[in-house]
Amino acid sequence: MGVSSRKRAFWIGAVAAVIFTGVSLRLVDLQVARHEYYSTLALEKHSARQVIPARRGSITDATGEMLATNEPVKTVIVDASITKRPDELAEVLARHLQMPQDVVRQKIAREVWSAPRESMSPSPYIVIQREVSEFTAEALMKELGQRRIRGVSLEQDFIRVYPNGSMLCHVVGFMNRAGAGVEGVEREMQQWLSGHDGFRYTERDRTGREMVAFRKLERPARDGSNVRLTIDLALQDIVETEMDAVVAQFRPKMATCILMRPSTGEILAMVNRPHYNLNQRDGVPDEARKNRAIMDMIEPGSTFKLVTTAAALDCKLVKPDTGIYCEHGKFTYAGTTLHDSHHGYGELTVHDVLVKSSNIGVAKMGIMLGSHQLYDYIKRFGFGERTEIALPGEIRGIIHPTHLWSKISITHVPMGHEVGATPLQVISAMSTVANRGAMMQPQIISSIVDATGKIEADYPPVEVRRVIPTEVAEMVVSALKEVVSKKGTAAAAHVPGFEVAGKTGTAQKTSPNGGYEHGKYVVSFAGFLPADKPELCGLVLIDDAHTGNIPNYGGTVAAPVFSRIATRAMRYLNKTPSPEFLKVPNPLAKAEERKSR
C-alpha cells in the first residue's frame, strides 16, 4: 500500500472516530444527562396529569348536625384535538348543560400556540362547564357514547352546601370559587378543612379514553378534617326564631343575641340581624355579612355597672349594705351634672345601687376606686382585649388609658360610658360573675376529627384567670337576682320556674361626629339562670328599635326577649323548674330602665 493510501485510510479512520465519538456523546447526553428531561417531555406528550380533588371537611354542631358539607359534581372537559364532529358535539353539550350553542361552539374552537411546530393547534383541555350534577353528567356521557362522539371527559369535583341556609351564617362563613374559606369557621379553620389534592398521570388511547393499565405516578388525595362546633343547633333555632320576631316587631338597625355556658365558656348560639343565605351570596351587602357579636363596638351602658360594683367590693371600699347618698337624682362633679333618670334617690345601699341601676351611686363608687384601680378591674374583666375566640375579625374594643381620661371620666366610665365593647365581651363579663369570678375562654370549636374518625385536636374548657374572689361574685349575684324582680329594672326577664340574675342596659348611641344621637339607643339585657348554678348565660342587644308606645329601655324591650329564649331553652335542656319561682312578677311594676346618659 502506498503512502497516499495509508494517509487516506488514516483520515477516514480519524473522521469515523470523531463521528462515532460525537454520536456516543450525544447518546450519553440523551440517555443519561438529559434522561429525566426527555422522559418528562414524553410523559407530558402522551400522558395527562389529572388532579384528584380532596374532599373538604364538614362542619357540624355539637350534636353532629350538618352545618356545611360537600355535594359531588363533575367538570365537563373537551379535548378539541381529537374531536372530529365539533358541531354535533356542541349541540349535545348545549342541550344537556343548558348553555347557548354558539357559546359552546366558540369554546370548542379554541386553539393554543404550538411552539415546536410554530402553528396554532386545537386545545387538549377545554373546560366547558363546572359544577355539573352527576345526574346531568351521566345522561350527557350516555348520549355521547351512543353517538360515538369522542373527546369529552369528566373530572370529579365538589361544591360546598349549607343545609341550613341563613342559620348560623355569621359563624359558619363560606368559601370562594378558589376553594378558600372567606369568613367564619370556613376561614378560621381553613388549614384543617381544606385537605390536600392528589394527582395521577394517565395515558389515553386515540379515542380519548383512559388506559388504566398504563397509569403512571399517582398520589392519592388527603381529605380535609371535620370541625365540630360548640353550637347547639336546637338552641340556635330558638334564638333565630325569637330574633326574627324582634326584627318584625321593632325594625331595629341591628340585633345580636349570644348564649354561653358560663362554666365552660362554650358558645351555644350566636345570632345577628341583618343576615343572609349562605347558599345565595350574590349581591349581599357588607352590613349583612358582618358578625356583629365580635365586630361591633357599643357603649355597654348599665350592664357595665357590675364591673364597678365588683371592683369596689373586692377592694373592700364598700360592703353590700354600705350606704351611698345618691343626691336625689342630681349630682354635680367637675362642673358637670350627672342624673338618675326618672327617679331621684336619697341614700341607697351598694346592693340597691346595682338593683336600681343608679348612675350617681355607681359614679361615686368609681370616685372611691380612682382611675387606675378602676382601669385595672376593667381590663381584668376582659374589656379592651380580644377574647381570642376562634372566629376571624374580632376587635379589641376601646378602653382609653387613664392619662387620656377627662376630669369627668371617673364618673362616666363606671356606668359604661367612654367604653367601646363588643357584645361578646359583655356576655363574657356577665359569665365571669355567673361562674363566681372565674373567667373562661369563649369557645366556638369543640373538636377536629379526621376523615377516619380520629380526633386530631380537642378544645377543653380553659380558665383565663380569676377576676374576683368567689365571695365577691356572690355579693354581685345577690344584687343581680333582685334586678329580675318587682324591685328591679328587669322583671320582664323572669323565667317561670327558674331564678334569673341579670342586668339591663340602655345606652344612648354615639354619633360619628362626636357626642350622642338624640332619641337613639342601644338597649340590652345580660343574664343567667338558674342563678345559683348557672347552666346558661345570655345577652340580647337591640340597636335603634322602633318601639312605638313601648319605652325603649333594656328592661322593656330586651328583657322580654331574653325571657322567651331562656324559657324555651330550659325546656329543651330538660331542666326541672322549681315551684318557688313559678310565680311571674308583674313586668310593669318598677320595670322602667334607668337610662344611662
C-alpha positions as CSV (number, residue, x, y, z in Angstrom):
1,M,0.0,0.0,0.0
2,G,1.4,3.4,-1.0
3,V,1.9,6.4,1.3
4,S,-1.1,8.1,-0.2
5,S,-3.3,5.1,0.5
6,R,-2.1,4.9,4.1
7,K,-2.8,8.6,4.6
8,R,-6.3,8.2,3.1
9,A,-7.1,5.3,5.4
10,F,-5.8,7.2,8.4
11,W,-8.0,10.2,7.7
12,I,-11.0,8.1,7.0
13,G,-10.5,6.3,10.4
14,A,-10.0,9.6,12.2
15,V,-13.2,11.1,10.7
16,A,-15.1,7.9,11.6
17,A,-13.7,8.0,15.1
18,V,-14.7,11.7,15.5
19,I,-18.2,10.9,14.2
20,F,-18.5,7.9,16.4
21,T,-17.4,9.9,19.4
22,G,-19.8,12.6,18.7
23,V,-22.7,10.2,18.3
24,S,-21.7,8.4,21.5
25,L,-21.5,11.7,23.4
26,R,-24.9,12.6,22.1
27,L,-26.3,9.3,23.2
28,V,-24.8,9.7,26.6
29,D,-26.4,13.2,26.8
30,L,-29.8,12.0,25.7
31,Q,-29.9,8.8,27.8
32,V,-28.0,9.8,30.9
33,A,-27.5,13.5,31.3
34,R,-30.9,14.6,30.0
35,H,-32.9,11.4,30.6
36,E,-35.2,12.9,33.2
37,Y,-35.9,16.0,31.0
38,Y,-36.9,13.9,27.9
39,S,-38.8,11.4,30.0
40,T,-40.9,14.3,31.3
41,L,-41.5,15.6,27.8
42,A,-42.6,12.1,26.7
43,L,-44.9,11.8,29.7
44,E,-46.4,15.2,29.0
45,K,-46.8,14.3,25.3
46,H,-48.5,11.0,25.8
47,S,-50.0,11.4,29.3
48,A,-52.2,13.8,31.1
49,R,-51.9,15.0,34.7
50,Q,-55.2,14.5,36.4
51,V,-55.9,16.3,39.7
52,I,-57.6,14.2,42.4
53,P,-59.5,16.7,44.4
54,A,-59.6,16.4,48.2
55,R,-62.9,16.4,49.9
56,R,-63.3,19.4,52.1
57,G,-64.1,18.6,55.7
58,S,-67.6,19.1,57.0
59,I,-68.7,21.5,59.8
60,T,-71.2,20.2,62.4
61,D,-72.8,21.4,65.5
62,A,-72.1,19.9,69.0
63,T,-74.6,17.1,68.3
64,G,-73.3,16.2,64.9
65,E,-76.0,18.1,62.9
66,M,-74.5,19.1,59.5
67,L,-73.8,22.8,59.0
68,A,-71.5,22.7,56.0
69,T,-70.9,19.7,53.7
70,N,-70.0,18.8,50.1
71,E,-72.0,17.7,47.1
72,P,-70.2,15.7,44.4
73,V,-70.3,17.4,41.0
74,K,-68.5,17.0,37.7
75,T,-66.4,19.3,35.5
76,V,-67.0,18.7,31.7
77,I,-63.8,18.8,29.7
78,V,-63.3,18.7,25.9
79,D,-60.1,17.7,24.1
80,A,-60.5,19.6,20.8
81,S,-57.5,17.8,19.4
82,I,-59.4,14.6,19.0
83,T,-62.9,16.0,18.4
84,K,-64.0,15.1,14.8
85,R,-67.6,16.3,14.8
86,P,-67.5,19.7,16.7
87,D,-70.9,21.0,15.6
88,E,-72.7,17.8,16.6
89,L,-70.7,17.8,19.9
90,A,-71.7,21.5,20.6
91,E,-75.3,20.7,20.0
92,V,-75.3,17.8,22.5
93,L,-73.3,19.7,25.2
94,A,-75.5,22.8,24.9
95,R,-78.7,20.8,25.3
96,H,-77.6,18.9,28.4
97,L,-75.7,21.7,30.1
98,Q,-78.4,24.3,29.2
99,M,-75.9,26.6,27.5
100,P,-76.2,28.7,24.3
101,Q,-74.9,26.5,21.4
102,D,-72.8,29.4,20.0
103,V,-71.0,29.8,23.3
104,V,-70.2,26.0,23.4
105,R,-69.1,26.1,19.8
106,Q,-66.7,29.0,20.4
107,K,-65.2,27.2,23.4
108,I,-64.6,24.0,21.4
109,A,-63.0,26.0,18.6
110,R,-60.4,27.5,21.0
111,E,-56.8,26.9,19.8
112,V,-53.4,27.3,21.5
113,W,-50.0,28.3,20.2
114,S,-47.9,25.2,19.4
115,A,-44.3,26.4,19.8
116,P,-42.4,23.4,18.3
117,R,-44.5,23.5,15.2
118,E,-44.9,27.3,15.2
119,S,-48.6,27.0,14.5
120,M,-51.9,27.0,16.1
121,S,-53.3,23.7,17.3
122,P,-56.6,22.6,19.0
123,S,-56.5,22.8,22.8
124,P,-56.4,19.4,24.5
125,Y,-58.1,20.8,27.7
126,I,-61.1,23.0,27.5
127,V,-63.4,23.5,30.5
128,I,-67.0,23.7,29.1
129,Q,-68.8,23.9,32.5
130,R,-68.1,23.3,36.2
131,E,-70.4,22.1,39.0
132,V,-72.5,19.9,36.7
133,S,-74.7,17.5,38.7
134,E,-73.8,13.8,38.5
135,F,-77.2,13.0,37.0
136,T,-76.7,15.5,34.2
137,A,-73.2,14.3,33.5
138,E,-74.3,10.7,33.4
139,A,-77.0,11.5,30.8
140,L,-74.5,13.5,28.8
141,M,-71.9,10.8,28.6
142,K,-74.6,8.2,27.8
143,E,-75.7,10.1,24.7
144,L,-72.2,10.8,23.6
145,G,-71.4,7.1,23.8
146,Q,-74.5,6.2,21.8
147,R,-73.5,8.7,19.1
148,R,-69.8,7.7,19.3
149,I,-68.7,11.2,19.7
150,R,-65.2,11.4,21.2
151,G,-63.2,14.0,23.1
152,V,-65.3,14.6,26.2
153,S,-64.2,13.6,29.7
154,L,-65.4,14.3,33.2
155,E,-63.4,15.4,36.3
156,Q,-64.6,14.8,39.8
157,D,-65.2,17.9,42.0
158,F,-67.3,19.1,44.9
159,I,-69.4,22.1,45.8
160,R,-70.0,23.4,49.3
161,V,-73.5,23.2,50.5
162,Y,-75.0,24.8,53.6
163,P,-78.2,22.8,54.6
164,N,-79.5,25.4,57.0
165,G,-79.3,28.4,54.6
166,S,-79.1,31.6,56.6
167,M,-79.0,29.9,60.1
168,L,-75.6,30.5,61.8
169,C,-74.3,32.3,58.7
170,H,-72.0,34.6,60.5
171,V,-70.4,31.8,62.4
172,V,-70.1,29.2,59.6
173,G,-68.9,31.6,56.9
174,F,-68.4,30.4,53.3
175,M,-65.9,29.6,50.5
176,N,-64.8,31.5,47.4
177,R,-64.5,29.9,44.0
178,A,-60.9,29.1,44.6
179,G,-61.9,26.8,47.5
180,A,-60.6,29.0,50.3
181,G,-62.7,30.0,53.3
182,V,-63.7,33.6,53.3
183,E,-65.5,34.2,56.6
184,G,-66.4,32.5,59.8
185,V,-65.2,29.0,60.7
186,E,-64.6,28.3,57.0
187,R,-61.8,30.8,57.0
188,E,-60.5,30.4,60.6
189,M,-60.2,26.6,60.2
190,Q,-59.1,26.6,56.6
191,Q,-55.9,24.6,57.2
192,W,-57.9,21.8,58.8
193,L,-60.8,21.8,56.5
194,S,-59.1,22.0,53.1
195,G,-57.1,18.8,52.9
196,H,-54.6,18.2,50.1
197,D,-55.4,17.4,46.5
198,G,-53.8,14.4,44.9
199,F,-52.8,13.7,41.3
200,R,-52.2,10.9,38.8
201,Y,-50.6,10.7,35.3
202,T,-52.8,8.8,32.8
203,E,-52.5,7.7,29.2
204,R,-55.3,7.8,26.7
205,D,-56.0,6.0,23.5
206,R,-56.7,7.7,20.2
207,T,-60.4,8.0,21.2
208,G,-59.6,9.9,24.3
209,R,-60.4,7.1,26.8
210,E,-58.0,6.5,29.7
211,M,-55.9,3.3,29.5
212,V,-55.9,2.4,33.2
213,A,-53.2,-0.3,32.8
214,F,-50.8,2.5,31.7
215,R,-51.3,4.8,34.7
216,K,-48.0,6.4,35.9
217,L,-47.2,8.2,39.1
218,E,-50.1,8.6,41.4
219,R,-50.6,10.4,44.8
220,P,-54.0,10.0,46.5
221,A,-55.8,13.0,47.9
222,R,-55.9,13.6,51.6
223,D,-59.4,14.7,52.6
224,G,-59.9,17.6,55.0
225,S,-60.8,17.1,58.6
226,N,-64.2,17.7,60.1
227,V,-64.8,20.5,62.5
228,R,-67.3,20.2,65.3
229,L,-68.6,23.4,66.9
230,T,-69.9,24.1,70.5
231,I,-73.1,25.4,68.9
232,D,-76.3,23.5,69.7
233,L,-78.4,23.8,66.6
234,A,-81.7,23.4,68.5
235,L,-80.8,26.4,70.8
236,Q,-79.6,28.3,67.7
237,D,-83.0,27.7,66.1
238,I,-84.8,29.0,69.2
239,V,-82.7,32.2,69.2
240,E,-83.1,32.7,65.4
241,T,-86.8,32.5,65.7
242,E,-87.1,35.0,68.5
243,M,-84.7,37.4,66.8
244,D,-86.8,37.2,63.7
245,A,-89.8,38.2,65.9
246,V,-87.8,41.1,67.3
247,V,-87.0,42.4,63.8
248,A,-90.6,42.1,62.8
249,Q,-91.9,44.0,65.8
250,F,-89.3,46.7,66.4
251,R,-87.5,47.0,63.0
252,P,-84.1,47.7,64.6
253,K,-80.9,48.7,62.8
254,M,-79.3,45.6,64.1
255,A,-79.8,43.0,66.8
256,T,-77.5,40.4,68.4
257,C,-78.0,37.5,70.8
258,I,-75.4,35.2,72.3
259,L,-75.9,32.1,74.5
260,M,-72.9,30.9,76.5
261,R,-72.3,28.1,79.1
262,P,-70.6,30.0,82.0
263,S,-68.8,27.1,83.5
264,T,-67.0,26.1,80.2
265,G,-67.1,29.2,78.0
266,E,-68.8,27.3,75.2
267,I,-70.9,29.4,72.8
268,L,-74.2,27.6,72.4
269,A,-75.9,30.1,70.0
270,M,-74.8,33.3,68.2
271,V,-77.3,35.3,66.1
272,N,-77.0,38.6,64.3
273,R,-79.5,40.6,62.3
274,P,-79.3,41.5,59.5
275,H,-78.2,38.2,58.0
276,Y,-78.0,36.3,54.6
277,N,-78.4,32.9,53.0
278,L,-75.0,31.1,52.7
279,N,-76.2,29.4,49.5
280,Q,-77.2,32.7,47.8
281,R,-74.4,35.2,48.4
282,D,-74.5,37.3,45.3
283,G,-75.5,40.9,45.9
284,V,-75.4,40.5,49.7
285,P,-74.4,43.9,51.3
286,D,-71.4,44.0,53.6
287,E,-73.5,45.0,56.6
288,A,-75.5,41.8,56.3
289,R,-72.3,39.7,56.3
290,K,-70.8,41.3,59.4
291,N,-70.6,39.2,62.6
292,R,-71.7,42.0,64.9
293,A,-71.2,39.8,68.0
294,I,-67.4,40.3,67.7
295,M,-67.1,43.2,65.2
296,D,-69.5,45.8,66.5
297,M,-68.4,48.2,69.2
298,I,-71.0,49.7,71.5
299,E,-71.1,51.5,74.8
300,P,-72.3,48.8,77.1
301,G,-74.3,51.2,79.4
302,S,-75.6,49.9,82.7
303,T,-74.6,46.3,82.1
304,F,-71.1,47.6,82.8
305,K,-72.1,48.7,86.4
306,L,-71.4,45.2,87.7
307,V,-67.7,45.7,86.9
308,T,-67.5,48.9,89.0
309,T,-69.6,47.3,91.8
310,A,-67.5,44.2,91.9
311,A,-64.2,46.3,91.9
312,A,-65.4,48.4,94.9
313,L,-66.4,45.3,96.8
314,D,-63.2,43.5,96.1
315,C,-61.1,46.4,97.2
316,K,-63.1,46.5,100.4
317,L,-64.0,50.1,99.9
318,V,-67.7,49.2,100.4
319,K,-69.9,46.3,101.6
320,P,-73.2,45.3,100.2
321,D,-75.0,47.2,102.9
322,T,-72.8,50.3,102.8
323,G,-74.9,53.4,102.2
324,I,-74.3,55.8,99.3
325,Y,-76.0,59.1,99.1
326,C,-77.4,59.4,95.6
327,E,-78.2,63.2,95.7
328,H,-81.9,62.7,94.9
329,G,-81.1,62.2,91.2
330,K,-78.8,65.2,90.6
331,F,-75.0,65.1,91.2
332,T,-72.5,67.8,90.1
333,Y,-68.9,66.7,89.7
334,A,-66.1,68.7,87.9
335,G,-68.6,71.2,86.6
336,T,-70.8,68.5,85.0
337,T,-74.2,67.3,86.3
338,L,-75.0,63.6,86.4
339,H,-78.6,62.5,86.6
340,D,-80.5,59.4,87.7
341,S,-83.3,59.2,85.1
342,H,-86.9,59.3,86.3
343,H,-86.2,58.6,89.9
344,G,-84.1,60.6,92.4
345,Y,-82.8,58.5,95.2
346,G,-81.6,59.6,98.6
347,E,-79.4,57.0,100.3
348,L,-79.1,53.6,98.7
349,T,-77.1,50.6,99.8
350,V,-74.4,49.3,97.4
351,H,-76.7,46.3,96.8
352,D,-79.6,48.6,95.8
353,V,-77.4,50.9,93.7
354,L,-76.9,47.9,91.4
355,V,-80.6,46.7,91.7
356,K,-82.0,50.2,90.9
357,S,-79.2,51.0,88.4
358,S,-78.3,54.3,90.0
359,N,-75.8,56.3,87.8
360,I,-74.9,58.5,90.7
361,G,-74.4,55.6,93.1
362,V,-72.0,53.8,90.8
363,A,-70.2,57.0,89.8
364,K,-69.4,57.6,93.5
365,M,-68.0,54.1,93.7
366,G,-65.8,54.9,90.7
367,I,-64.5,58.0,92.5
368,M,-63.7,55.8,95.6
369,L,-61.7,53.4,93.4
370,G,-59.8,56.1,91.5
371,S,-59.0,55.9,87.8
372,H,-56.0,53.5,88.0
373,Q,-57.8,50.9,90.2
374,L,-61.0,51.1,88.1
375,Y,-59.0,50.7,84.9
376,D,-57.2,47.7,86.3
377,Y,-60.5,45.9,87.0
378,I,-62.0,46.8,83.6
379,K,-59.0,45.1,82.0
380,R,-59.3,42.1,84.3
381,F,-62.9,41.7,83.2
382,G,-61.6,41.4,79.6
383,F,-62.6,44.8,78.1
384,G,-60.1,46.3,75.7
385,E,-58.7,43.0,74.6
386,R,-59.8,40.2,72.2
387,T,-61.4,37.2,73.8
388,E,-59.4,35.1,71.2
389,I,-62.5,33.2,70.1
390,A,-61.7,31.1,67.0
391,L,-63.6,33.4,64.6
392,P,-61.9,35.9,62.2
393,G,-62.4,39.7,62.5
394,E,-62.8,40.1,66.3
395,I,-61.9,43.6,67.5
396,R,-60.4,44.7,70.8
397,G,-62.9,47.4,71.7
398,I,-61.7,50.7,73.3
399,I,-60.6,51.4,76.8
400,H,-58.7,54.6,76.9
401,P,-55.6,54.7,79.2
402,T,-56.1,56.8,82.3
403,H,-53.8,59.6,81.1
404,L,-56.4,60.3,78.4
405,W,-59.3,60.5,80.8
406,S,-61.0,63.8,81.2
407,K,-61.9,65.2,84.7
408,I,-65.4,63.7,84.4
409,S,-64.3,60.3,83.0
410,I,-64.2,58.9,86.6
411,T,-67.9,59.4,86.8
412,H,-68.8,58.3,83.3
413,V,-66.7,55.2,82.8
414,P,-68.2,53.4,85.9
415,M,-71.6,53.4,84.2
416,G,-70.4,52.2,80.8
417,H,-69.7,55.4,79.0
418,E,-66.5,56.3,77.2
419,V,-66.1,52.5,76.8
420,G,-66.2,50.6,73.5
421,A,-67.1,46.9,73.9
422,T,-68.2,44.1,71.7
423,P,-71.3,42.0,72.6
424,L,-69.1,39.0,73.2
425,Q,-67.0,41.0,75.8
426,V,-70.2,42.0,77.6
427,I,-71.5,38.4,77.9
428,S,-68.1,37.2,78.8
429,A,-68.0,39.6,81.8
430,M,-71.5,38.5,82.9
431,S,-70.5,34.9,82.5
432,T,-67.5,35.6,84.7
433,V,-69.8,36.7,87.5
434,A,-72.1,33.8,86.9
435,N,-69.1,31.5,87.2
436,R,-68.4,33.0,90.6
437,G,-65.4,35.1,89.4
438,A,-63.6,32.7,87.1
439,M,-63.3,33.9,83.5
440,M,-63.5,31.2,80.9
441,Q,-62.1,31.4,77.4
442,P,-65.1,31.7,74.9
443,Q,-65.0,28.6,72.8
444,I,-66.7,28.1,69.4
445,I,-64.7,25.0,68.3
446,S,-65.3,21.7,70.2
447,S,-63.0,19.3,68.3
448,I,-61.4,18.4,65.0
449,V,-61.8,14.9,63.6
450,D,-60.0,13.5,60.5
451,A,-61.7,11.6,57.7
452,T,-61.1,8.2,59.5
453,G,-62.8,9.4,62.7
454,K,-59.6,10.0,64.7
455,I,-59.6,13.1,66.9
456,E,-56.8,15.4,65.7
457,A,-57.5,18.3,68.1
458,D,-59.7,18.8,71.2
459,Y,-60.6,22.1,72.8
460,P,-61.3,21.6,76.6
461,P,-62.5,24.5,78.8
462,V,-59.8,27.0,79.6
463,E,-59.8,29.3,82.6
464,V,-58.3,32.6,81.6
465,R,-57.9,34.0,85.1
466,R,-59.8,34.5,88.3
467,V,-61.1,38.0,88.1
468,I,-62.7,38.4,91.6
469,P,-63.0,36.1,94.6
470,T,-66.0,33.8,94.9
471,E,-67.4,35.7,97.9
472,V,-67.3,39.0,96.0
473,A,-69.0,37.4,93.0
474,E,-71.7,36.0,95.3
475,M,-72.4,39.6,96.6
476,V,-72.8,40.8,93.0
477,V,-75.0,37.8,92.1
478,S,-77.3,38.6,95.1
479,A,-78.0,42.1,93.6
480,L,-78.4,40.7,90.1
481,K,-81.0,38.3,91.3
482,E,-83.0,41.2,92.7
483,V,-82.7,43.1,89.3
484,V,-85.1,40.4,87.9
485,S,-87.8,41.1,90.4
486,K,-90.6,43.6,91.2
487,K,-88.0,45.7,92.9
488,G,-85.5,45.8,90.0
489,T,-85.3,47.0,86.4
490,A,-85.8,43.7,84.6
491,A,-88.9,42.0,86.0
492,A,-89.8,41.1,82.3
493,A,-86.7,38.8,82.2
494,H,-88.3,36.4,84.6
495,V,-88.4,32.7,83.5
496,P,-91.2,30.7,85.2
497,G,-89.7,28.0,87.5
498,F,-86.1,29.4,87.5
499,E,-84.4,32.2,89.4
500,V,-82.8,34.6,87.0
501,A,-79.9,37.1,87.7
502,G,-79.0,39.8,85.2
503,K,-78.6,43.4,84.4
504,T,-80.2,45.8,81.9
505,G,-78.5,48.4,79.8
506,T,-79.8,51.4,77.9
507,A,-77.1,53.4,76.2
508,Q,-77.6,56.4,74.0
509,K,-76.0,55.9,70.7
510,T,-72.8,57.7,69.9
511,S,-72.6,60.0,66.9
512,P,-69.9,59.6,64.3
513,N,-69.3,63.3,64.6
514,G,-68.9,63.1,68.4
515,G,-71.5,63.3,71.2
516,Y,-74.7,61.3,71.2
517,E,-77.7,60.9,68.8
518,H,-80.9,62.2,70.3
519,G,-83.6,59.6,70.8
520,K,-81.5,56.6,69.6
521,Y,-80.5,53.9,72.0
522,V,-78.8,50.5,72.2
523,V,-80.8,48.5,74.7
524,S,-79.7,45.2,76.2
525,F,-80.2,42.6,78.9
526,A,-77.5,40.2,80.0
527,G,-78.4,37.5,82.5
528,F,-78.0,33.9,83.6
529,L,-80.0,31.0,85.1
530,P,-80.5,29.2,87.3
531,A,-78.9,31.9,89.3
532,D,-77.3,29.7,92.0
533,K,-76.0,27.1,89.5
534,P,-76.0,28.7,86.0
535,E,-76.5,26.5,83.0
536,L,-77.0,29.3,80.6
537,C,-75.9,32.9,80.2
538,G,-77.4,35.1,77.5
539,L,-77.2,38.6,76.0
540,V,-79.9,40.3,74.0
541,L,-78.8,43.5,72.3
542,I,-81.1,45.7,70.1
543,D,-79.9,48.8,68.2
544,D,-82.2,51.6,67.5
545,A,-85.6,49.8,67.9
546,H,-88.8,51.5,66.8
547,T,-90.9,50.7,69.8
548,G,-93.9,52.9,69.4
549,N,-95.7,53.2,72.7
550,I,-93.3,50.9,74.5
551,P,-90.5,52.7,76.4
552,N,-87.2,52.0,74.6
553,Y,-85.3,50.6,77.6
554,G,-83.4,47.4,78.2
555,G,-85.9,46.2,80.8
556,T,-88.9,46.7,78.5
557,V,-87.5,45.7,75.1
558,A,-84.5,43.3,75.5
559,A,-85.5,41.6,78.8
560,P,-88.8,40.1,77.5
561,V,-86.8,38.6,74.5
562,F,-84.4,37.0,77.0
563,S,-87.3,35.6,78.9
564,R,-88.8,33.9,75.9
565,I,-85.5,32.5,74.7
566,A,-84.5,31.2,78.2
567,T,-87.9,29.7,78.8
568,R,-87.7,27.6,75.6
569,A,-84.0,26.8,76.2
570,M,-84.7,25.4,79.7
571,R,-87.4,23.3,78.3
572,Y,-85.2,22.0,75.6
573,L,-82.3,21.3,78.1
574,N,-84.9,19.3,80.1
575,K,-84.2,21.3,83.3
576,T,-86.6,20.8,86.2
577,P,-88.4,24.0,87.2
578,S,-88.5,25.0,90.9
579,P,-92.1,25.6,92.3
580,E,-90.9,28.6,94.3
581,F,-90.0,30.5,91.1
582,L,-93.1,29.7,89.1
583,K,-94.9,32.9,90.0
584,V,-94.4,35.5,87.4
585,P,-93.7,39.1,88.7
586,N,-95.6,41.9,87.2
587,P,-93.3,43.2,84.5
588,L,-94.8,46.7,84.8
589,A,-94.0,47.0,88.4
590,K,-90.9,49.1,88.6
591,A,-89.7,47.6,85.3
592,E,-88.6,51.0,83.9
593,E,-85.0,51.1,82.9
594,R,-82.7,53.8,84.4
595,K,-81.3,55.2,81.3
596,S,-77.5,55.7,81.2
597,R,-76.6,59.0,79.8
